[in-house]
Amino acid sequence: MNIPSWSTSPFWGTFWGQLLGDILGAFVFLFLILLLLRPKVRIAPFLCKISDNYHFKFVNVSIFDAHDIKAELYEIRKVPMGNGDFNNTYRKLALQNGEIAYLPKRPLLWQKNKDYPHCMTVRTSEDISGILSDETAAILIRVSLRHGLTGLSSVF
């Protein structure tokens, strides 16, 4: 059998090896960028009641600023569909100061700031305790924001 000389050439082996390595390196770099440079928010696991208002707190825990922050509050109700199945219905609840243009980055460990500008609270005057006392109802707070450097967005 006659094998063409170009297929056994060391050039082609090096070429395909480098091409495969470059493509793999680009995918790893893209994965790291999408993983590390997306916005990160931590929502407090509790809510606070001050007079007739309920307050929700969330914190920007990424090392970059966040832009176009939008918080939405929903009431979720389970609706029976038969055969033991349930469907969820969502009702949007009123939320004061739910749209924020800018939230600063988290300070680094050695930087101390007593004002905590990377934390934000939103509030509602809806009757949350009445919703939570019902077994078929719950509340959901959804926070969406854009990363200050890359423009990537996330929903929490």
Summary of the structure (lengths in Angstrom):
residues: 156
radius of gyration: 25.1
end to end distance: 62.3
largest distance: 89.5
contacts: 371
relative contact order: 0.22
helix: 21%
strand: 42%
